Amino acid sequence: MAKEPRPIDELTIWDDAKAMLRKARAEGIQTVHDRLDRQTPHCKFCELGTTCRNCTMGPCRVSEKNPLGVCGADADVIVARNFGRFVTGGAAGHSDHGRDLIEVLEAIVEGETKDYRIVAEDKLRAIAGEVGIQTEGRSTMEVARDVMDCFFADFGSRKKEVSFLARVPQVRKDKWAGLKMTPRGVDREIAEMMHRTHMGCDNDAPNTMIHAARTALADGWGGSMIGTELSDVIFGVPTPKMSTANLGVIKADKVNILVHGHNPVVSEMILAASREPELVNRAKELGATGINVAGLCCTGNELLMRQGIPMAGNHLMTELAIITGAVEAIVVDYQCIMPSLVQISGCYHTKFIDTANKARFTGAIHFDFQPRTAMKQAREIVSIAVEAFAQRDPGRVDIPCEPIEIMTGFSNEAVIAALGGSLDPMVQAIAAGDIRGAVGIVGCNNPKIKQDSMNVKLAEELIKKDILVLVTGCVTTAAGKAGLLVPGAIEKAGPGLQKVCGSLGIPPVLHYGSCVDNARILQLCAALANALKVDISDLPVGASSPEWYSEKAAAIGLYAVASGIYTHLGHPPNILGSKTVTDLAVSGLEDLVGATFFIEPDMVKAADMFDQRIRTKRKALGLSE
């Protein structure tokens, strides 16, 4: 017997989303919420993490009644194996993104592309200096070649540590070395985790979890950080600017192209092609007033940060954006792209175009996007979108709102520039208690949770307590739609943040980029710790992913904790079937790395827990609570 669908008001806090969910139901289009209802209740063994299918002696599931798998593995071993592989999947995703940026840099250095170039030479040279590469008296391309070689080596097996550990306080590095947690090479740690979790290898749950942390650190301080820094080098360092967000950024009178995924390599070229006069004129011949590019998820965040391109939505808005009936093409690269988008595009005139061989979608128009032919391919893609405008059915178009303003573009460089060239004013504001601490709210939407209810509530509660909030990924759109990403949001903040943010003309919630750009937050924490001559775990800081769902979010959370940052999750990963693994995650890591996870679905309580943690850290630093 089919379940009754959940009331739309229970699914999301947003009016634009509710309007499109009603339209989807009226038109008989299934969304992620409908599919979740059909998949529940979930398997309890899977939810606990106590199932194993790593060999064909099984699959096995263990319980109090049957405590051992066929090989003899107990719940601790099975849960640790599963969580280790889960984290490794996330680390692989973000780090492979970083590798793609190195390959674009290689194409530039080798002269294989004219479509990409080094935009931020100063940043390239600064990075080179940090990782020990000589820059004085050398050409840009000579320096770039050495940076390329250095970062390619960070994915290998010959180094003792990844290059950006040069940014980490020595006390933290010593802690990792003592735990055998130092990240040596991205691919090395990923391969070793897969080996460790093969049958008959690592059968000690805490030991497996230590390597899971090492793998996550290789992502955070390796692959993701490389991806962020090289994106800045190639496409420009973000600076503060105004933009807009919500489904109202889709324009009824224009050809609408939505870019979705995580990597700016494709989307930057799509944007450039969309501005070429020949394509704009063709759009006008077909009756449009121009070409509009808008973003979804982290590819959208990348363009938002650097180019000010508007954001149509986050993860749970991706299907709903198509349902407006006004999208000519959705162009994707990889990660967090629901396969359902192909089917929903087919319900309209929308062309679904994939661009990566590692992320192909059955039924999509495929382009094997390459640096040497990037602009040519981008023109072809934009042309497909333009021609699709003639197929649009105006009677099915429903754009449910007007866009709202947001402020974006807060890179570390931009923050330091706003502070006058150093972090000293921030340190002084923290010491004075005007900024009592900072929390990064990052990650996803999950259809099990009312969309953005937790993301927004936590941010609102924290800024009331004079805790600065940095947002990345899907939380960006949530904070923007809630009116938190504009300078006027200081009215919702405590008096300290009102003073500091008001004097700088910035919001109390800062947009810090896409999900790989959580590496910016790591770098900022390390810089503050170095300035204060303390460990990262001594800082009054925290991290949160209230509505997380993905392997990448688990990797981010674990590299935050392993770096010494107290980290909140709105719901637990699938580890509760092992007391050993659960206790290690929520308490035992505190003794090892100076931080831990905590799980709390009530955002008022979560904010209070951050507040207490920040009070404790401030007191230990000799600051007023």
matplotlib code that plots the C-alpha trace (Angstrom):
import matplotlib.pyplot as plt

x = [0.0, 1.5, 2.3, 0.6, 3.1, 4.3, 2.7, 4.8, 5.1, 7.1, 9.6, 11.1, 11.2, 11.2, 8.2, 9.9, 10.6, 7.0, 5.6, 7.7, 6.8, 3.1, 3.8, 5.6, 2.8, 0.2, 2.2, 2.9, 6.7, 8.5, 11.0, 13.6, 11.0, 8.7, 11.6, 12.6, 9.1, 9.2, 12.6, 11.5, 11.7, 15.4, 17.3, 18.2, 21.4, 22.5, 21.6, 23.7, 26.6, 26.6, 26.3, 29.4, 29.6, 33.3, 33.6, 31.4, 31.6, 28.8, 27.1, 26.8, 24.9, 25.8, 23.7, 23.6, 22.0, 24.6, 27.6, 30.2, 30.3, 31.4, 35.1, 34.7, 34.6, 32.5, 30.4, 33.4, 35.5, 32.6, 31.5, 35.0, 35.6, 32.4, 33.1, 36.7, 35.5, 32.8, 35.3, 37.7, 35.0, 34.6, 38.3, 38.7, 36.0, 37.3, 40.9, 40.3, 38.7, 42.1, 43.9, 41.8, 43.0, 46.6, 46.0, 44.6, 47.7, 49.8, 48.0, 48.8, 52.5, 52.9, 51.2, 48.4, 45.6, 44.9, 41.5, 42.9, 45.7, 47.3, 45.2, 46.6, 50.4, 51.0, 49.1, 51.0, 54.3, 53.0, 52.0, 55.3, 57.1, 55.0, 55.9, 59.6, 59.9, 62.3, 60.5, 63.0, 64.4, 62.3, 59.5, 55.9, 55.9, 59.0, 57.5, 54.2, 55.9, 57.5, 54.2, 52.6, 55.2, 55.0, 51.3, 51.3, 53.8, 51.3, 49.1, 51.9, 53.8, 57.3, 56.7, 56.7, 53.9, 51.8, 53.1, 50.6, 51.5, 53.9, 50.9, 50.1, 51.3, 54.3, 52.5, 49.7, 52.1, 53.9, 50.6, 49.8, 53.3, 52.9, 49.6, 50.9, 48.2, 50.4, 49.0, 51.7, 50.1, 46.5, 46.3, 48.6, 46.2, 43.1, 44.7, 45.9, 42.4, 41.0, 43.7, 43.2, 39.5, 39.9, 39.0, 41.9, 43.7, 43.1, 40.8, 41.4, 38.6, 40.5, 43.5, 41.2, 39.7, 43.1, 43.8, 40.4, 41.5, 44.8, 42.9, 40.6, 43.6, 45.1, 42.0, 41.7, 45.4, 46.1, 43.6, 40.9, 43.5, 45.2, 41.9, 41.0, 44.4, 44.8, 41.3, 42.3, 45.5, 43.7, 40.4, 41.1, 41.1, 37.6, 36.8, 33.6, 30.7, 27.0, 24.8, 21.4, 19.9, 16.7, 14.7, 13.9, 17.4, 15.9, 14.6, 11.5, 12.8, 16.2, 17.9, 18.7, 21.7, 22.2, 25.7, 25.8, 28.5, 31.7, 34.5, 34.9, 36.9, 33.7, 31.5, 34.0, 34.1, 30.3, 30.1, 32.7, 30.9, 27.5, 28.8, 30.0, 28.1, 27.4, 25.6, 23.8, 22.6, 21.3, 19.4, 17.8, 16.9, 14.9, 13.0, 15.1, 16.6, 19.9, 21.6, 21.5, 23.9, 23.0, 24.5, 23.5, 25.4, 29.2, 29.9, 27.5, 29.4, 32.7, 31.1, 29.4, 32.6, 34.7, 32.2, 29.1, 26.9, 23.6, 22.6, 19.4, 19.6, 21.3, 21.1, 17.3, 16.5, 18.2, 15.2, 12.9, 14.9, 14.1, 10.4, 10.1, 9.9, 12.3, 15.6, 17.1, 20.1, 21.6, 25.3, 27.0, 30.5, 30.5, 29.4, 26.0, 24.2, 21.0, 20.5, 16.8, 17.7, 17.9, 14.4, 13.0, 14.8, 13.0, 9.6, 10.5, 12.5, 15.6, 18.8, 20.9, 24.5, 27.3, 31.0, 33.2, 34.0, 34.1, 30.5, 28.4, 24.6, 22.5, 20.3, 22.5, 24.2, 27.8, 30.9, 34.4, 35.5, 39.3, 41.5, 42.8, 39.3, 37.4, 36.2, 35.1, 33.2, 31.6, 30.4, 28.8, 27.1, 25.8, 24.5, 22.5, 20.9, 20.2, 18.4, 16.4, 14.8, 12.6, 11.2, 10.1, 6.4, 5.5, 2.4, 4.5, 6.8, 6.4, 9.2, 7.8, 9.7, 11.9, 15.6, 17.1, 20.5, 23.5, 27.1, 29.8, 33.5, 35.2, 38.5, 41.2, 43.0, 39.9, 39.4, 43.0, 42.8, 39.6, 41.4, 44.2, 46.7, 47.1, 45.0, 46.0, 42.6, 40.8, 43.0, 42.3, 38.5, 38.6, 40.7, 38.2, 35.3, 33.6, 34.1, 33.8, 34.7, 33.9, 32.0, 32.0, 28.6, 29.2, 27.7, 24.5, 20.7, 19.2, 15.6, 15.2, 15.4, 13.1, 15.2, 17.6, 15.7, 18.8, 21.3, 19.5, 18.6, 22.1, 23.5, 20.9, 21.5, 25.3, 25.5, 23.2, 26.0, 28.7, 30.0, 31.1, 29.8, 31.5, 29.4, 30.3, 28.6, 24.8, 24.6, 25.5, 22.1, 20.3, 22.0, 21.5, 17.8, 17.4, 18.8, 22.0, 24.5, 24.0, 25.5, 22.0, 21.9, 24.0, 20.6, 20.2, 23.7, 25.0, 26.5, 30.1, 29.5, 27.3, 30.3, 32.9, 30.9, 29.2, 32.6, 33.7, 30.4, 30.2, 27.6, 27.9, 27.7, 30.5, 30.3, 33.6, 33.1, 32.3, 32.8, 36.4, 36.9, 36.5, 40.3, 40.2, 38.7, 41.5, 44.1, 42.5, 42.5, 46.1, 47.1, 45.3, 46.9, 50.3, 49.7, 48.8, 51.6, 49.0, 47.5, 44.4, 42.6, 43.2, 41.2, 37.6, 36.3, 34.0, 32.5, 29.1, 27.3, 23.7, 22.0, 24.8, 24.4, 27.4, 30.7, 32.5, 30.8, 32.0, 35.6, 35.3, 34.0, 36.8, 39.6, 38.1, 38.1, 41.6, 42.8, 41.6, 38.2, 35.1, 32.6, 28.8, 26.6, 22.8, 22.5, 25.0, 26.8, 26.0, 28.3, 25.9, 26.2, 29.6, 30.1, 33.9, 33.6, 30.8, 32.7, 35.8, 34.0, 32.1, 34.6, 37.8, 39.2, 39.3, 42.2, 44.0, 43.5, 42.0, 38.6, 35.6, 32.3, 29.0, 25.5, 22.6, 19.4, 18.2, 20.0, 19.4, 21.1, 23.8, 24.5, 24.6, 27.2, 29.3, 28.9, 30.1, 33.1, 34.1, 33.8, 36.1, 38.7, 38.6, 39.2, 42.1, 43.6, 43.2, 40.4, 37.1, 34.4]
y = [0.0, 3.3, 5.9, 9.2, 11.9, 14.1, 17.6, 20.1, 22.4, 19.7, 19.4, 22.9, 26.3, 28.1, 29.5, 29.1, 25.4, 24.9, 26.4, 24.1, 21.0, 21.8, 22.2, 18.9, 17.0, 18.7, 17.6, 14.1, 14.6, 12.6, 14.4, 13.3, 13.6, 11.1, 8.7, 9.0, 8.1, 5.0, 4.0, 4.2, 2.6, 1.9, -1.2, -1.0, -3.0, -0.5, 2.5, 1.0, 0.3, -3.4, -4.9, -6.1, -7.0, -6.8, -10.4, -13.2, -15.3, -12.9, -10.5, -10.5, -8.5, -8.8, -8.2, -9.3, -12.5, -13.1, -11.1, -12.3, -12.3, -15.4, -14.3, -13.6, -9.8, -8.2, -5.0, -2.8, -4.1, -4.0, -0.5, 0.8, -0.7, 0.8, 4.2, 4.2, 3.4, 6.1, 8.7, 7.5, 8.0, 11.6, 12.2, 10.8, 13.0, 16.3, 15.4, 14.2, 17.7, 19.1, 16.8, 18.2, 21.7, 20.5, 19.0, 22.4, 24.1, 21.5, 22.3, 26.0, 25.3, 22.9, 25.4, 23.0, 25.5, 29.1, 29.0, 29.0, 31.1, 32.2, 35.0, 35.5, 35.4, 36.9, 34.1, 31.5, 32.9, 33.1, 29.5, 28.5, 30.3, 28.5, 25.0, 25.8, 26.6, 29.3, 32.3, 35.2, 35.8, 33.1, 33.4, 32.7, 29.6, 28.2, 28.7, 27.3, 24.1, 23.5, 24.1, 21.6, 19.0, 19.6, 19.1, 16.1, 14.6, 15.3, 12.6, 10.0, 7.8, 9.3, 12.1, 12.1, 14.7, 16.7, 20.2, 22.4, 21.0, 23.9, 26.0, 23.8, 24.8, 22.6, 21.4, 20.0, 18.3, 16.7, 15.4, 13.8, 12.3, 10.7, 9.1, 8.0, 10.4, 12.6, 12.7, 11.6, 11.5, 11.7, 8.5, 6.7, 7.1, 6.3, 3.1, 2.1, 2.5, 0.2, -2.3, -2.1, -2.7, -5.8, -9.0, -10.2, -6.9, -4.2, -5.8, -3.3, -0.7, 2.2, 1.6, 1.7, 5.0, 6.6, 5.9, 7.2, 10.5, 10.4, 9.9, 12.8, 15.0, 14.2, 15.6, 18.7, 19.7, 18.1, 17.5, 20.1, 22.8, 22.3, 22.5, 25.8, 27.4, 26.5, 27.6, 31.0, 31.0, 30.1, 32.0, 34.7, 35.3, 36.0, 39.5, 40.9, 41.7, 41.6, 39.0, 37.4, 34.0, 31.8, 30.6, 34.2, 34.4, 32.3, 34.8, 34.2, 36.4, 34.9, 31.6, 30.1, 27.9, 26.3, 25.0, 22.3, 20.2, 21.2, 22.2, 25.7, 24.3, 23.8, 26.5, 29.3, 28.5, 28.2, 31.7, 33.1, 31.5, 32.8, 36.4, 36.1, 38.4, 35.7, 33.5, 36.4, 37.6, 34.2, 34.1, 37.4, 36.1, 33.3, 35.8, 35.9, 39.1, 37.5, 34.5, 34.0, 31.7, 30.8, 28.3, 25.3, 23.7, 24.1, 24.9, 27.7, 28.7, 28.9, 31.3, 33.2, 33.8, 35.0, 36.3, 37.2, 34.9, 34.3, 31.2, 29.4, 27.0, 24.3, 20.5, 20.1, 22.9, 21.2, 19.3, 22.2, 24.6, 22.5, 22.4, 26.2, 25.2, 28.0, 26.2, 25.6, 23.6, 22.2, 21.6, 19.4, 18.3, 16.0, 15.2, 15.7, 15.6, 13.5, 11.1, 12.1, 15.4, 13.6, 12.3, 15.6, 17.4, 15.1, 16.2, 19.7, 21.1, 21.2, 19.7, 17.8, 18.0, 16.1, 17.0, 14.5, 10.9, 10.1, 11.4, 10.3, 10.1, 7.7, 9.8, 12.9, 14.8, 14.1, 16.3, 15.0, 18.4, 19.0, 22.0, 22.1, 22.4, 24.0, 27.2, 25.4, 22.9, 25.6, 27.4, 24.2, 23.7, 27.2, 26.9, 23.8, 25.8, 28.8, 26.6, 24.9, 28.3, 27.9, 24.6, 26.2, 26.0, 29.4, 27.9, 25.7, 28.5, 29.4, 31.4, 31.7, 34.7, 37.7, 37.2, 38.5, 40.2, 38.5, 39.5, 37.0, 36.7, 36.3, 34.6, 34.7, 37.3, 39.5, 39.2, 40.2, 43.1, 44.3, 44.2, 46.4, 43.8, 41.4, 39.2, 41.5, 43.3, 40.0, 38.7, 42.0, 41.7, 38.1, 39.2, 42.0, 39.7, 41.5, 38.3, 35.6, 32.9, 31.5, 28.5, 27.2, 25.9, 23.7, 20.9, 19.7, 19.3, 16.0, 15.2, 13.5, 17.0, 20.0, 21.8, 24.4, 24.5, 23.5, 25.4, 28.7, 28.2, 27.4, 30.4, 32.7, 31.4, 31.7, 35.3, 36.3, 35.1, 37.2, 34.1, 34.8, 32.3, 31.2, 29.3, 27.2, 24.8, 24.4, 26.4, 29.4, 29.6, 28.8, 31.7, 34.0, 33.3, 33.9, 37.3, 36.6, 37.3, 41.1, 43.8, 44.6, 41.2, 42.6, 43.6, 39.9, 39.6, 40.4, 43.8, 42.7, 41.4, 44.5, 46.7, 44.7, 43.9, 47.3, 49.0, 46.9, 46.9, 43.1, 40.5, 38.5, 35.4, 35.3, 33.3, 31.4, 29.4, 25.9, 22.7, 22.3, 25.8, 24.5, 24.4, 28.2, 27.8, 25.3, 27.8, 30.6, 28.6, 27.6, 31.2, 32.4, 29.6, 30.5, 34.2, 33.3, 30.6, 28.0, 24.8, 24.9, 23.0, 25.9, 28.3, 29.3, 27.8, 25.1, 23.5, 22.1, 20.3, 20.2, 18.7, 16.6, 13.5, 12.7, 10.9, 14.2, 15.8, 12.9, 13.5, 17.2, 16.6, 14.2, 16.4, 19.2, 17.1, 15.7, 19.3, 20.1, 21.7, 20.8, 19.6, 19.3, 17.0, 17.2, 13.5, 10.6, 8.7, 5.0, 4.0, 3.5, -0.3, -0.1, 1.4, 1.5, 3.5, 5.8, 6.5, 7.3, 9.7, 11.6, 11.5, 9.5, 11.7, 14.6, 12.9, 12.1, 15.2, 17.8, 17.8, 15.6, 15.2, 16.0, 15.0, 17.3, 17.7, 20.8, 23.8, 26.0, 23.3, 22.9, 26.7, 26.5, 23.7, 25.8, 28.7, 26.6, 25.2, 28.7, 30.0, 27.2, 27.9, 31.6, 31.1, 28.8, 31.6, 34.1, 35.9, 37.0, 34.4]
z = [0.0, -1.1, 1.6, 1.8, 0.8, 3.7, 3.8, 1.8, 4.8, 6.6, 3.8, 3.5, 5.1, 1.7, -0.2, -3.6, -2.8, -1.6, -4.8, -7.0, -4.9, -5.4, -9.1, -9.2, -7.5, -9.8, -12.9, -11.5, -11.2, -8.5, -6.4, -3.8, -1.0, -2.8, -3.3, 0.4, 1.5, -0.7, 0.8, 4.4, 6.9, 6.3, 7.2, 10.9, 10.4, 7.7, 9.9, 12.7, 10.3, 11.3, 7.8, 5.8, 2.1, 1.7, 0.6, -0.8, 2.4, 3.3, 3.1, 6.9, 9.5, 13.2, 16.3, 19.9, 18.8, 16.1, 17.1, 14.6, 10.8, 8.9, 9.1, 12.8, 12.6, 15.3, 15.3, 16.2, 13.3, 10.8, 11.8, 11.7, 8.2, 6.9, 8.3, 7.1, 3.5, 3.8, 4.8, 2.1, -0.6, 0.5, 0.6, -2.9, -4.3, -3.0, -3.6, -7.2, -7.7, -6.6, -9.0, -11.9, -11.1, -11.1, -14.6, -15.8, -14.4, -16.3, -19.5, -19.0, -18.2, -21.2, -23.5, -24.3, -23.7, -24.3, -22.7, -19.2, -17.8, -14.5, -13.3, -9.7, -10.2, -6.7, -5.1, -7.2, -5.9, -2.3, -2.4, -3.9, -1.1, 1.5, 0.1, -0.3, -4.0, -5.0, -6.7, -6.9, -10.4, -11.9, -14.5, -13.7, -15.8, -14.1, -10.7, -11.9, -13.2, -9.8, -8.0, -10.4, -9.7, -6.0, -5.9, -8.2, -5.7, -2.9, -4.4, -4.4, -2.0, -1.7, 0.7, 4.5, 4.6, 2.2, 1.3, 2.9, 6.3, 6.2, 7.4, 10.4, 13.9, 14.9, 18.1, 15.9, 13.6, 16.5, 17.8, 14.4, 14.2, 17.7, 16.6, 13.1, 11.7, 9.6, 6.0, 3.6, 0.3, -0.9, -3.0, -0.6, 2.4, 0.2, -1.1, 2.3, 3.7, 1.0, 1.8, 5.6, 5.2, 3.0, 4.8, 7.0, 7.4, 10.0, 12.6, 15.4, 15.3, 16.9, 14.6, 11.6, 12.8, 13.2, 9.6, 8.6, 10.3, 8.4, 5.1, 5.9, 6.8, 3.4, 1.8, 4.0, 4.0, 0.7, -2.1, -1.1, -0.2, -3.5, -5.3, -3.5, -4.0, -7.6, -8.4, -7.0, -9.1, -12.3, -11.9, -9.4, -5.7, -4.5, -3.3, -1.6, -4.0, -4.1, -5.9, -5.6, -4.7, -4.8, -7.8, -8.7, -10.3, -13.2, -15.8, -17.9, -20.7, -21.0, -22.0, -18.6, -18.1, -14.7, -13.8, -11.2, -9.5, -7.8, -10.2, -11.8, -14.7, -16.8, -15.4, -15.9, -19.6, -19.9, -18.3, -20.7, -23.8, -22.7, -23.0, -26.6, -28.9, -31.5, -29.0, -27.3, -30.7, -31.6, -28.3, -29.2, -32.7, -30.9, -28.8, -25.6, -24.2, -23.4, -21.8, -18.0, -16.1, -12.6, -10.1, -8.1, -5.2, -5.2, -8.8, -8.3, -5.2, -7.2, -9.7, -7.0, -5.1, -8.0, -10.6, -8.6, -10.6, -8.8, -7.0, -7.9, -5.0, -3.0, -3.1, -2.5, -4.9, -7.9, -9.1, -8.3, -10.4, -13.5, -12.5, -13.0, -16.7, -17.6, -17.7, -21.1, -20.0, -16.8, -17.3, -14.7, -13.8, -10.8, -7.2, -5.5, -8.9, -8.5, -11.4, -11.2, -12.8, -16.2, -15.9, -14.6, -17.5, -19.8, -18.5, -19.9, -22.8, -20.6, -22.0, -19.4, -20.3, -18.5, -19.0, -17.2, -18.1, -14.4, -14.0, -16.9, -16.7, -18.8, -21.1, -20.9, -23.8, -23.1, -23.7, -22.7, -21.5, -21.9, -21.2, -24.8, -26.3, -23.4, -25.0, -28.2, -26.2, -24.0, -27.1, -28.4, -25.0, -24.8, -28.4, -27.4, -24.6, -26.8, -29.4, -26.6, -25.9, -29.0, -27.4, -24.2, -23.3, -21.8, -20.3, -18.0, -16.8, -13.1, -11.4, -7.9, -6.4, -6.8, -5.9, -2.7, -2.3, -0.8, -0.1, -1.2, -1.9, 1.5, 0.9, 3.5, 1.4, 1.2, 5.0, 5.7, 3.3, 5.0, 8.3, 7.0, 5.9, 8.9, 11.3, 14.2, 14.3, 14.4, 17.2, 19.0, 18.5, 19.8, 22.8, 23.5, 23.3, 20.4, 18.4, 21.1, 18.7, 15.2, 13.8, 10.3, 9.2, 6.1, 4.0, 2.7, 2.7, 3.6, 2.7, 6.1, 7.6, 6.9, 4.3, 5.7, 9.1, 11.0, 8.8, 9.3, 12.9, 14.1, 12.3, 13.8, 17.3, 17.1, 15.9, 18.8, 21.0, 19.2, 17.5, 13.9, 11.4, 8.2, 5.6, 2.6, 0.2, 0.4, 3.7, 1.6, -0.2, 3.1, 4.9, 1.9, 1.5, 5.3, 4.9, 6.8, 4.1, 3.9, 6.2, 7.5, 9.2, 12.1, 13.5, 14.3, 16.0, 19.4, 20.3, 19.7, 16.2, 15.5, 16.4, 14.4, 11.3, 11.3, 11.2, 8.3, 6.4, 6.3, 7.4, 10.6, 8.4, 5.8, 2.6, 2.4, -0.8, -2.0, 0.1, -1.0, 0.3, 3.9, 3.4, 3.6, 7.1, 8.0, 6.8, 8.8, 12.0, 11.5, 10.8, 14.0, 16.0, 14.7, 15.4, 19.0, 19.3, 20.3, 18.8, 16.7, 19.5, 21.8, 19.7, 20.5, 17.2, 16.0, 12.9, 12.1, 9.4, 10.6, 7.5, 6.1, 4.0, 1.9, 2.2, 1.6, 4.6, 6.8, 5.5, 6.2, 9.7, 10.5, 9.2, 11.2, 14.4, 13.6, 13.2, 16.6, 15.8, 17.9, 15.4, 15.4, 13.3, 13.2, 13.0, 13.5, 10.8, 10.6, 13.5, 16.4, 16.2, 17.7, 21.2, 20.6, 17.4, 18.8, 22.0, 20.1, 17.9, 20.6, 23.4, 22.8, 20.1, 22.6, 24.4, 21.2, 19.0, 21.4, 19.8, 19.2, 17.4, 19.1, 17.8, 18.5, 16.4, 18.4, 17.1, 20.2, 22.3, 19.7, 19.8, 23.6, 23.4, 21.1, 23.5, 26.4, 24.4, 23.4, 27.0, 28.1, 25.3, 26.0, 29.7, 29.0, 26.8, 29.6, 27.9, 29.3, 28.7]

ax = plt.figure().add_subplot(projection="3d")
ax.plot(x, y, z, "-o")
ax.set_aspect("equal")
plt.show()
